[in-house]
Amino acid sequence: MSRTDPHAPRAKAAGHGDRKLAASAEAKAAGGVEKLLSGIGVSQGIAIGPLVAASEPALEHTRAKIAAGGVEAELGRLDDAVAKSRK
C-alpha cells in the first residue's frame, strides 16, 4: 500500500493516549461528562470541545378514517402537499 492510500495503516503519534487521558481527566475535573462518539470522520485526528448534535425531528402522524365521500378531497390535499414539498 502506498502512503497516499486512505486505507493504509497509520502510525499513532507518541503520547496520543496520554493526551486523551489528560483531556478526559480535565473534562471530569471541570464537572463535564465525557462521552465517546463514533461515526465517519471527515478528517484525521481528534477534536476536543463543545459538541452540537443535529438530528431530524421525529415524524408525527395521526390516523383517521375517511368517509367514502371524502377520499377525493383527501387525495387532492395529498397531491397539493407533494407539489408544495417539491418547490
C-alpha positions in Angstrom: 0.0 0.0 0.0 1.2 3.5 -0.8 1.4 6.3 1.7 -1.4 8.1 -0.1 -3.7 5.1 0.3 -6.5 6.2 2.6 -6.9 2.6 3.8 -3.2 2.2 4.7 -2.4 1.7 8.4 -1.3 4.9 10.1 1.3 5.2 12.8 -0.1 6.7 16.0 1.6 9.7 17.4 3.7 9.2 20.5 1.8 10.2 23.6 -1.6 10.2 21.9 -3.1 8.0 24.7 -1.5 10.3 27.3 -3.2 13.4 25.8 -6.5 11.6 25.7 -6.3 10.6 29.3 -5.3 14.1 30.3 -8.2 15.6 28.4 -10.6 13.0 30.0 -9.4 13.9 33.5 -9.6 17.6 32.7 -13.2 17.3 31.5 -14.2 15.3 34.6 -12.5 17.7 36.9 -14.4 20.6 35.3 -17.7 18.8 36.0 -18.2 17.8 32.4 -19.3 14.4 31.2 -17.2 12.6 28.7 -18.9 10.5 26.0 -17.3 8.6 23.2 -19.0 9.1 19.9 -18.3 7.0 16.8 -19.0 7.7 13.2 -17.4 8.5 9.9 -14.7 11.2 10.4 -14.2 13.9 7.8 -10.6 14.4 8.7 -7.9 12.7 10.6 -7.2 13.4 14.3 -9.2 14.1 17.4 -11.3 17.0 18.5 -11.9 18.3 22.0 -14.5 21.0 22.5 -18.2 21.7 22.6 -20.5 19.4 20.6 -23.6 20.4 18.7 -25.6 17.3 17.8 -28.0 17.7 14.9 -30.8 15.3 14.2 -34.1 15.0 12.3 -37.2 15.6 14.4 -39.4 12.6 15.0 -42.1 12.2 12.3 -45.5 12.8 13.7 -48.6 11.4 12.1 -52.2 10.6 13.0 -54.6 8.0 11.8 -58.2 8.9 10.8 -60.9 7.1 9.0 -62.1 8.9 5.8 -65.7 8.6 4.7 -66.1 7.3 1.2 -67.3 10.7 0.0 -64.1 12.4 1.4 -61.5 10.3 -0.4 -61.2 12.5 -3.5 -60.8 15.6 -1.3 -58.0 13.9 0.7 -56.2 12.7 -2.5 -56.3 16.4 -3.6 -54.8 17.5 -0.3 -52.1 14.9 -0.7 -51.3 16.0 -4.3 -51.1 19.6 -3.1 -48.8 18.7 -0.3 -46.5 16.7 -2.5 -46.3 19.5 -5.1 -45.6 22.1 -2.3 -42.8 19.9 -0.9 -41.1 19.8 -4.3 -40.9 23.6 -4.7 
